[in-house]
Amino acid sequence: MLISDVLHGKGQHEVIKIRTFDSLADAVAKLSAHRIGALVVEDRWLKLVGVVSERDLVNTLAHHGAEALQWEVQKVMSSPVISCRSDDRIDAVLARMTVGRFRHMPVIDDGRLIGIVSIGDLVKHRLDEKEMETSVLLELSRLRS
């Protein structure tokens, strides 16, 4: 199965973004409003330059306190961006995310951001796939009996 299958299954391709010069408070507000775990970060020229995640924010606040909410996103974002393509295999992307210890990956085709996948999206898709395989095998075994 491919990343494109996961994006299709999610049904929405809008990627919520934030700018490098926006504050961490702005990032927290966007994450909460959209009920998501990461934001794609763009510079002033709208070029993808990073990802800021809940984990980035929690770690920053734990080490620096509430005053860090006034910092610019660029100070804590993960950069450079590690991305995948829509034709990448899910298992390969899962392996990269696991080894890299990150949970969100932008999907870029032909230099254009087309979506973002989380490790949760990929695991859910794999579980759904395995459940379907199990159902097919059970049905086949019933037909042979």
FENGI-V199248 format. One record per pair of residues at least 6 apart in sequence whose C-alpha atoms are under 8 Angstrom apart, sorted by the first residue. I is the first residue (numbers start at 0). J is the second residue. If there is no record, write none. Layout:
# FENGI-V199248
I:J
I:J
This chain:
# FENGI-V199248
0:88
0:89
1:85
1:86
1:87
1:88
1:89
2:84
2:85
2:86
2:87
2:88
2:89
3:85
3:86
5:116
5:120
5:121
5:124
6:12
6:114
6:115
6:116
9:120
12:113
12:114
12:115
13:113
13:114
14:38
14:39
14:113
14:114
14:115
15:38
15:39
16:38
16:39
16:40
16:41
17:26
17:38
17:39
17:40
17:41
18:40
18:41
18:42
18:43
18:72
19:40
19:41
19:42
19:43
19:71
19:72
19:73
20:42
20:71
20:72
20:73
21:71
21:72
22:68
22:69
22:70
22:71
22:72
23:56
23:67
23:68
23:69
23:70
23:71
23:72
24:68
24:69
26:38
26:51
26:72
27:53
27:56
30:36
30:37
30:38
30:53
36:52
36:53
36:103
37:50
37:51
37:52
37:53
37:103
38:50
38:51
38:52
39:47
39:48
39:49
39:50
39:51
39:105
40:47
40:48
40:49
40:50
40:51
40:72
40:73
40:76
41:47
41:48
41:49
42:48
47:80
48:78
48:79
48:80
49:73
49:76
49:77
49:78
49:79
49:80
50:76
50:77
50:78
50:80
51:72
51:75
51:76
51:77
52:76
52:103
55:75
55:76
55:77
56:75
59:67
59:75
60:67
60:68
80:105
81:104
81:105
82:104
82:105
82:106
82:107
83:92
83:104
83:105
83:106
83:107
84:106
84:107
84:108
85:106
85:107
85:108
89:121
93:118
93:121
96:102
96:103
96:104
96:118
102:117
102:118
102:119
103:115
103:116
103:117
103:118
104:115
104:116
104:117
105:112
105:113
105:114
105:115
105:116
106:112
106:113
106:114
106:115
106:116
107:113
107:114
